[in-house]
Amino acid sequence: MTGWDDPVIIATIVGAVAGGASGGAVSVIYDVRKSRLVVELERFDEKLSPPRSPCETIYSIRVKSSKTLEHCKVFVSNNSMPIPAARGGPTPLETKISAGGSQNFRIPTSINPWGDGDGQLVVVKNNDKTVKKQSFRKIPLDVTQSVAQVDMADPPRIRDLIQKVLTPLIENLEGNNQQGIRHYLEEEVLLYERVPEGGMGSAAGLTYESFKASYPELASKLKAYDEQNIGLQHLREKLFQVLVQSVNRIVPSILKEGIIPAEWNTGKPGFPSVDAYQLVRDGIFAVLRQKPVSVTGLQGFLWVKSEMFMALTEETDAKRLIGEMKKLAQKCYDDGVALKQELSQLRDSLGSKYKIPMEDYFVGNPLEK
């Protein structure tokens, strides 16, 4: 809200004093600024269902106005329909706010207000005129509720956070760490995939969004960890394609050695061809992983030249990619161990503070489904 420290008012006062203006002139200017429409927003958590609310909701927005808004409507994100006013009534998607008053609006669970960055844009309109815009994360939390949450709302909310977010993330990180110990070619679980698809309207999804809002630094580390694993996947795919191309390059010379009878017409139209993908996937990658080779069919005949296929991993491009993968896999493992420890410490700290028994850490785990 405009105050005496507003740069325009300060500049006006300085100019008035320097020009010998009277105190009355300054007062008039301030009164003009003071009479402008000022709309302020607050957000608060309130889990409600019909008939206590026009819709299923977890988050609400309070709109305060210095002047009367006859037809106040609130929009979240790019939705063409406004969210319902808490009071409902014959026109539940809008309400009147008297000068100096406020009204609450319910965000349906089908809308995720958090989004990325600063969150979804909240737009307040009077009729069709926009009177306020503010990103959801930038909207201050209602002060009275933040005090009440410590006494009443926190234990069940923290239990949900532990059950639906912290424990699943810890378990998936442990699984990834075990994969990392085994080999750099092992597949990892991306942590964001453990959050329900399109499930930000679900309780688990909204709990995860609350976690990101409450622990942004930790959430940022989890995101960076996922991005590293995605990078590792991309390197693995590149290595696979490089080896497939190399296999296709050397197969003709191997066939000339007569390993497969010429009358089989291998590779000719209407006859079986050598599957380079199987040779890489079930042959070369299996050897690199120190697992049993399972090539079959024509590929099984060719695998007698396994030393030629494995030599492809020492060629320049393949060797470079393997080196990059080993280095990135080690970083993923180190970060995964550190993240698991940090999340475990947070879980234990919250569990101790809010007296949540350890057996409740593992009840109801939607992220594993």
Backbone torsions as a table, in degrees:
resi	resn	phi	psi	omega
1	MET	NA	146.4	-179.6
2	THR	-61.3	136.5	179.5
3	GLY	-136.5	-176.0	-179.1
4	TRP	-67.7	-16.4	178.4
5	ASP	-89.6	3.7	177.0
6	ASP	-59.9	128.9	-176.5
7	PRO	-56.8	-36.0	-178.6
8	VAL	-67.4	-41.3	179.6
9	ILE	-66.6	-42.5	179.4
10	ILE	-60.2	-45.7	-179.7
11	ALA	-62.5	-39.1	-179.6
12	THR	-65.4	-42.5	-179.8
13	ILE	-64.3	-45.5	-179.5
14	VAL	-60.2	-44.0	180.0
15	GLY	-63.9	-38.6	-178.3
16	ALA	-67.7	-42.0	179.6
17	VAL	-65.4	-44.2	-178.4
18	ALA	-63.3	-33.3	-178.4
19	GLY	-90.3	3.6	178.3
20	GLY	78.2	20.9	-179.8
21	ALA	-69.1	154.6	-178.5
22	SER	-79.7	162.4	176.3
23	GLY	-61.5	-28.3	180.0
24	GLY	-64.5	-36.2	179.9
25	ALA	-65.2	-42.3	178.3
26	VAL	-62.7	-41.6	-179.3
27	SER	-62.5	-40.6	179.9
28	VAL	-63.2	-44.8	-179.6
29	ILE	-61.6	-43.9	-179.6
30	TYR	-64.3	-40.1	179.4
31	ASP	-62.4	-37.2	179.3
32	VAL	-63.9	-45.5	179.2
33	ARG	-64.8	-37.9	-177.2
34	LYS	-66.7	-28.0	-176.3
35	SER	-83.7	-2.8	179.4
36	ARG	-69.3	153.3	177.8
37	LEU	-66.7	127.9	176.6
38	VAL	-125.6	121.3	178.7
39	VAL	-115.4	128.4	178.9
40	GLU	-121.7	149.3	-178.7
41	LEU	-120.7	148.1	170.2
42	GLU	-134.6	149.0	174.8
43	ARG	-119.0	151.9	178.0
44	PHE	-154.9	154.0	178.8
45	ASP	-89.4	132.4	177.3
46	GLU	-159.3	104.0	-177.7
47	LYS	-82.5	112.0	-176.6
48	LEU	-135.5	156.1	176.1
49	SER	-134.9	157.5	174.1
50	PRO	-57.1	145.6	5.8
51	PRO	-87.6	2.2	-179.1
52	ARG	-72.9	-15.0	179.5
53	SER	-143.1	152.4	177.4
54	PRO	-64.5	-15.8	-177.8
55	CYS	-155.9	166.8	170.4
56	GLU	-65.0	129.5	-175.3
57	THR	-149.0	150.5	173.0
58	ILE	-120.7	-31.8	-178.8
59	TYR	-120.0	144.4	177.8
60	SER	-131.1	159.4	178.1
61	ILE	-123.8	132.8	175.8
62	ARG	-104.0	128.3	179.2
63	VAL	-107.5	123.4	175.9
64	LYS	-111.7	140.0	-177.8
65	SER	-136.5	138.5	178.2
66	SER	-78.0	-19.2	179.1
67	LYS	-129.3	162.9	-177.3
68	THR	-67.6	131.5	172.2
69	LEU	-112.1	111.0	-174.6
70	GLU	-72.0	-38.1	-176.3
71	HIS	-133.7	73.8	-175.6
72	CYS	-83.0	130.8	177.6
73	LYS	-132.9	149.2	-179.1
74	VAL	-126.5	132.0	179.0
75	PHE	-118.5	142.9	177.4
76	VAL	-121.5	129.7	-176.9
77	SER	63.1	-144.9	-177.6
78	ASN	-99.0	19.2	-179.3
79	ASN	-66.6	133.7	-178.9
80	SER	-77.3	-20.7	179.5
81	MET	-97.2	134.5	176.5
82	PRO	-70.5	157.0	175.8
83	ILE	-78.8	152.4	-173.4
84	PRO	-73.3	147.3	173.0
85	ALA	-74.4	146.7	-176.2
86	ALA	-63.5	-31.2	-175.3
87	ARG	-75.9	-14.3	-179.6
88	GLY	63.8	-133.2	179.9
89	GLY	96.6	-172.1	-176.5
90	PRO	-65.0	-29.5	176.5
91	THR	-123.1	77.5	-171.2
92	PRO	-67.5	-13.2	-177.4
93	LEU	-90.3	2.9	175.2
94	GLU	-150.9	163.8	178.7
95	THR	-157.0	164.0	177.7
96	LYS	-95.4	135.5	174.7
97	ILE	-117.1	119.0	179.0
98	SER	-74.4	158.8	-179.5
99	ALA	-56.2	127.4	-179.4
100	GLY	80.4	0.8	-177.4
101	GLY	-101.8	-172.3	-179.3
102	SER	-151.4	160.4	175.4
103	GLN	-143.9	151.4	178.8
104	ASN	-100.8	147.5	177.2
105	PHE	-128.9	138.1	-175.9
106	ARG	-96.8	132.3	176.1
107	ILE	-92.7	116.2	179.1
108	PRO	-60.4	149.9	-179.6
109	THR	-66.0	-14.2	177.2
110	SER	-74.0	-11.1	-180.0
111	ILE	-110.9	127.2	176.1
112	ASN	-95.9	106.1	-175.8
113	PRO	-76.8	-14.9	-173.8
114	TRP	-74.7	-49.7	179.7
115	GLY	56.2	-150.0	178.7
116	ASP	-107.1	165.1	176.0
117	GLY	59.4	-119.9	-179.2
118	ASP	-85.2	2.9	179.2
119	GLY	95.1	177.0	-179.8
120	GLN	-67.9	150.8	179.8
121	LEU	-79.4	128.4	176.0
122	VAL	-101.8	125.0	-176.9
123	VAL	-119.4	127.6	177.1
124	VAL	-107.6	130.4	179.5
125	LYS	-125.4	146.8	168.5
126	ASN	-111.6	112.4	-164.5
127	ASN	58.7	-119.5	179.7
128	ASP	-107.9	7.5	-178.4
129	LYS	-94.6	126.1	178.0
130	THR	-74.2	126.9	-178.5
131	VAL	-116.1	-10.0	179.5
132	LYS	-163.3	138.2	172.6
133	LYS	-133.7	134.7	178.7
134	GLN	-161.0	135.7	177.6
135	SER	-69.8	145.6	-170.4
136	PHE	-58.8	-43.9	-178.9
137	ARG	-67.8	-22.0	179.4
138	LYS	-81.3	-14.6	179.8
139	ILE	-75.0	125.4	-177.8
140	PRO	-66.9	146.9	176.9
141	LEU	-76.0	138.3	179.2
142	ASP	-55.4	123.4	-174.1
143	VAL	-62.8	-43.4	-177.7
144	THR	-63.0	-36.0	-179.9
145	GLN	-72.1	-37.9	-177.8
146	SER	-60.1	-32.6	176.6
147	VAL	-71.7	-43.5	-178.6
148	ALA	-65.6	-33.8	-177.8
149	GLN	-61.2	-35.8	-178.4
150	VAL	-62.3	-38.8	-176.1
151	ASP	-84.8	-36.0	-169.7
152	MET	-119.1	-50.4	-169.4
153	ALA	-83.4	-20.7	-172.1
154	ASP	-66.3	-49.2	-176.5
155	PRO	-53.4	-51.9	178.0
156	PRO	-65.8	-34.0	179.5
157	ARG	-67.5	-41.4	179.2
158	ILE	-68.0	-37.3	177.5
159	ARG	-61.1	-43.9	176.7
160	ASP	-60.5	-42.7	-179.9
161	LEU	-60.7	-43.1	-179.9
162	ILE	-66.8	-48.4	-174.9
163	GLN	-68.6	-42.2	-168.8
164	LYS	-96.7	-15.3	-177.0
165	VAL	-126.3	-61.0	-170.8
166	LEU	-65.2	-50.7	-178.7
167	THR	-61.9	-47.0	177.6
168	PRO	-60.7	-40.4	179.3
169	LEU	-64.4	-41.7	179.1
170	ILE	-61.5	-44.6	-178.6
171	GLU	-65.6	-40.6	179.5
172	ASN	-70.5	-35.1	174.7
173	LEU	-63.9	-41.3	178.3
174	GLU	-62.0	-41.0	176.8
175	GLY	-61.8	-43.8	177.7
176	ASN	-62.9	-40.0	-179.5
177	ASN	-63.8	-39.1	177.6
178	GLN	-65.6	-38.8	176.0
179	GLN	-62.4	-42.5	-179.3
180	GLY	-62.5	-34.2	177.9
181	ILE	-66.4	-38.4	-175.9
182	ARG	-68.1	-52.3	-177.2
183	HIS	-172.4	151.7	179.1
184	TYR	-70.5	-15.1	179.3
185	LEU	-90.0	-4.6	-179.8
186	GLU	-71.7	144.8	-179.1
187	GLU	-75.5	142.2	176.6
188	GLU	-108.2	158.5	173.1
189	VAL	-89.6	129.8	173.7
190	LEU	-81.5	126.7	-172.8
191	LEU	-62.8	-35.5	-178.2
192	TYR	-66.8	-22.0	177.8
193	GLU	-74.3	-13.0	177.0
194	ARG	-78.9	-13.3	176.5
195	VAL	-85.5	136.7	-175.2
196	PRO	-53.1	134.8	176.6
197	GLU	-60.5	132.9	179.7
198	GLY	53.7	10.4	-170.5
199	GLY	-88.8	18.2	178.2
200	MET	-69.3	-15.2	173.8
201	GLY	-83.7	-8.4	-179.4
202	SER	-87.6	166.1	-179.6
203	ALA	-61.3	-41.7	-179.1
204	ALA	-64.1	-44.1	-179.3
205	GLY	-62.4	-43.7	-179.6
206	LEU	-69.2	-32.6	175.5
207	THR	-63.5	-40.7	178.7
208	TYR	-64.7	-39.4	177.6
209	GLU	-65.3	-37.2	176.7
210	SER	-64.8	-38.1	176.9
211	PHE	-61.0	-45.4	-179.7
212	LYS	-62.9	-35.8	179.9
213	ALA	-71.9	-35.9	-177.0
214	SER	-81.1	-30.6	-177.0
215	TYR	-130.0	65.1	-174.5
216	PRO	-60.9	-34.9	-178.6
217	GLU	-68.0	-42.6	178.7
218	LEU	-67.8	-40.5	177.8
219	ALA	-62.6	-36.4	178.4
220	SER	-65.4	-38.2	177.3
221	LYS	-64.9	-40.5	178.8
222	LEU	-63.8	-40.2	178.6
223	LYS	-64.7	-43.7	179.0
224	ALA	-63.3	-37.8	178.3
225	TYR	-62.4	-45.6	177.5
226	ASP	-60.9	-41.3	-179.1
227	GLU	-64.2	-35.8	176.0
228	GLN	-64.4	-41.9	179.9
229	ASN	-68.1	-34.6	174.9
230	ILE	-64.4	-41.4	176.5
231	GLY	-61.0	-38.1	177.7
232	LEU	-66.5	-39.1	176.6
233	GLN	-62.4	-42.7	179.4
234	HIS	-62.9	-41.1	177.0
235	LEU	-63.0	-39.7	179.3
236	ARG	-62.9	-42.1	178.9
237	GLU	-64.9	-39.3	178.4
238	LYS	-64.0	-44.6	179.2
239	LEU	-60.2	-42.7	179.9
240	PHE	-59.1	-47.1	-178.4
241	GLN	-66.8	-39.3	177.6
242	VAL	-60.9	-43.1	-179.7
243	LEU	-69.8	-36.3	176.2
244	VAL	-60.8	-45.3	179.0
245	GLN	-62.6	-39.5	179.9
246	SER	-67.5	-40.7	177.5
247	VAL	-60.5	-47.4	179.1
248	ASN	-60.2	-28.7	-179.2
249	ARG	-72.2	-38.3	-174.0
250	ILE	-95.2	-14.1	-177.4
251	VAL	-58.8	-44.3	-179.8
252	PRO	-55.5	-41.1	-179.9
253	SER	-68.2	-33.3	177.8
254	ILE	-68.7	-39.3	179.8
255	LEU	-63.6	-31.7	-179.9
256	LYS	-66.8	-18.2	179.9
257	GLU	-78.4	-3.8	174.8
258	GLY	81.0	18.2	178.3
259	ILE	-62.3	-38.0	175.3
260	ILE	-108.1	128.2	-178.0
261	PRO	-51.9	137.2	-178.0
262	ALA	-61.1	-32.3	-177.5
263	GLU	-69.0	-8.8	175.7
264	TRP	-76.2	-13.3	176.9
265	ASN	53.9	40.3	-178.0
266	THR	-56.0	128.1	176.6
267	GLY	87.0	-9.3	179.2
268	LYS	-82.1	156.9	-179.3
269	PRO	-52.9	129.9	178.9
270	GLY	86.6	0.2	-179.0
271	PHE	-124.4	158.3	-178.5
272	PRO	-59.3	148.8	176.4
273	SER	-115.0	161.2	177.3
274	VAL	-74.8	131.1	-179.2
275	ASP	-93.0	96.7	-178.9
276	ALA	-65.2	-31.0	-179.7
277	TYR	-63.0	-42.3	179.2
278	GLN	-66.8	-38.4	179.1
279	LEU	-62.0	-37.8	178.9
280	VAL	-75.5	-49.5	-174.7
281	ARG	-66.0	-51.6	-172.8
282	ASP	-96.9	-6.3	179.4
283	GLY	-112.1	-75.9	-175.0
284	ILE	-61.7	-50.6	-179.5
285	PHE	-62.8	-36.6	179.5
286	ALA	-63.1	-42.4	178.6
287	VAL	-64.4	-43.6	178.8
288	LEU	-60.8	-36.4	179.0
289	ARG	-81.5	-4.4	-177.2
290	GLN	61.7	44.1	177.8
291	LYS	-119.4	162.7	-179.7
292	PRO	-60.8	139.5	176.2
293	VAL	-78.3	135.9	-176.4
294	SER	-131.3	34.2	177.3
295	VAL	-70.3	143.9	-176.5
296	THR	-133.1	172.9	176.4
297	GLY	64.4	-142.1	178.7
298	LEU	-56.5	-36.0	-178.0
299	GLN	-62.2	-32.8	178.4
300	GLY	-63.9	-37.6	176.7
301	PHE	-64.2	-43.0	-176.1
302	LEU	-70.3	-23.5	-174.9
303	TRP	-68.6	-8.0	173.0
304	VAL	-62.9	-19.1	175.9
305	LYS	-98.8	35.0	-175.1
306	SER	-55.2	-34.0	-179.2
307	GLU	-62.6	-30.8	177.8
308	MET	-70.7	-39.1	179.3
309	PHE	-69.3	-41.3	-179.5
310	MET	-69.6	-27.5	178.1
311	ALA	-64.1	-21.7	178.8
312	LEU	-63.3	-26.2	180.0
313	THR	-72.3	-12.7	179.0
314	GLU	-95.6	-3.9	176.5
315	GLU	-70.2	158.5	-167.4
316	THR	-51.2	-56.5	-174.9
317	ASP	-64.3	-45.9	-179.4
318	ALA	-63.3	-42.7	-179.1
319	LYS	-64.0	-40.8	178.1
320	ARG	-62.4	-46.1	-179.1
321	LEU	-63.5	-41.3	179.0
322	ILE	-62.6	-40.4	177.5
323	GLY	-62.0	-44.1	178.7
324	GLU	-63.9	-39.4	-179.3
325	MET	-65.4	-42.8	179.9
326	LYS	-62.1	-41.9	-179.2
327	LYS	-66.0	-45.1	-179.1
328	LEU	-70.0	-38.0	178.4
329	ALA	-61.7	-38.0	178.3
330	GLN	-65.3	-40.5	178.4
331	LYS	-66.0	-41.7	177.5
332	CYS	-59.6	-41.8	179.7
333	TYR	-65.0	-48.6	-179.3
334	ASP	-60.2	-45.3	179.4
335	ASP	-66.7	-36.6	178.8
336	GLY	-63.7	-41.8	177.7
337	VAL	-62.6	-44.9	-179.4
338	ALA	-65.5	-41.4	179.8
339	LEU	-66.1	-41.6	178.6
340	LYS	-60.2	-42.2	179.5
341	GLN	-65.3	-42.9	-179.2
342	GLU	-65.2	-42.7	178.5
343	LEU	-67.1	-38.5	178.7
344	SER	-64.5	-40.9	178.0
345	GLN	-64.7	-40.0	178.0
346	LEU	-64.3	-44.7	179.7
347	ARG	-61.0	-45.3	-179.2
348	ASP	-65.8	-38.9	179.9
349	SER	-65.0	-45.8	179.5
350	LEU	-66.9	-41.2	179.4
351	GLY	-61.5	-40.9	178.8
352	SER	-68.9	-43.7	-176.7
353	LYS	-64.3	-40.7	-175.9
354	TYR	-102.9	14.4	174.0
355	LYS	53.2	47.5	177.2
356	ILE	-95.9	119.7	-178.1
357	PRO	-63.5	149.1	-174.7
358	MET	-60.2	-32.5	-179.9
359	GLU	-64.6	-22.3	178.0
360	ASP	-78.1	-9.5	178.1
361	TYR	-65.5	-25.1	-168.8
362	PHE	-115.6	12.8	-178.7
363	VAL	-90.8	131.1	175.2
364	GLY	65.2	86.0	-176.9
365	ASN	-116.3	81.6	-175.9
366	PRO	-67.5	-17.9	-175.7
367	LEU	-75.8	-12.2	179.2
368	GLU	-90.1	-10.2	-176.3
369	LYS	-76.3	NA	NA
